[in-house]
């Protein structure tokens, strides 16, 4: 069991590092190709931030571990809102003056409900996975077009450009992109192998491991990015990171997993985890819509989110298989 824990910890560490290097290298290559910064931020950087979840779930799907593949995505979405946003808001209340609350947040709700509807029969086939990936591509294209038109009037887009990785020589950018890609594949395999073995040794389901250990590990980049953005008072970036990551998890992570290998969901994923994700997402929507011009998230919102995650975790381990 100690070896399995070591594989998981090393895998998580390498996963976070390799995603950062891959994103920095790919963004630098795009800059050398004169791709607009806002496009780089909304495509390459956004995909790179969700790379840990995508690679882990894809590896799990290929290795016939649907509990890890689906659990990682559902667990990451729950953790992103309840823990990452909750903890960030407790440390620093957020005032959001951006169209993200009226544009991307409602879309997250729609995507959450739509993907939840697709999963209700307990099965996701390749066709459904391909449709989800197509929806992700359409979302990225739409968001990019909107951003190019409104980049001077949205604080989130301004903050996104400011946070782009620093530039580097082309040869170095290519090297880091390739190194990051290889390490992403290796670390994902290590993490999935260790997690599956740990589940067998501990006598619990792969779904629980995916919802907890792996989801927490793959959500570390979002936690670091959100805390850093809050420290710089880039409040829009905090919420933007969460919303973007959750949409990518649903359409990209679950979609890619299903496209690679049809996914069968455990009954508890449908009766416990999927409803929990939907409820927490709807709660975020409700908290973000106030009567003021600015949407505000207060400390008590953060405590409420953290409390909900605590309650969910108790429910999870009370009913685990």
ABEGO torsion letter per residue (X at the ends): XAAAAAAAAAAAAAAAAAAAAAAAAAAAAAAAAGBBAAAAAAAAAAAAAAAAAAAAAAAAAAAGBAAAAAAAAAAAAAAAAAAAAAAAAAABBBBBBBAAAAAAAAAAAAAAAAAAAAAAAGBBBAAAAAAAAAAAAAAAAAAAAAAAAAAAABAAAAAAAAABBBBBBAAAAAAAAAAAAAAAAAAAAAAAAAAAAAAAAAGBBAAAAAABAAAAAAAAAAAAAAAAAAAAGBAAAAAAAAAAAAAAAAAAAAAAAAAABBBBBBAAAAAAAAAAAAAAAAAAAAAABBABABBBBBAAAAAAAAAAAAAAAAAAAAABX
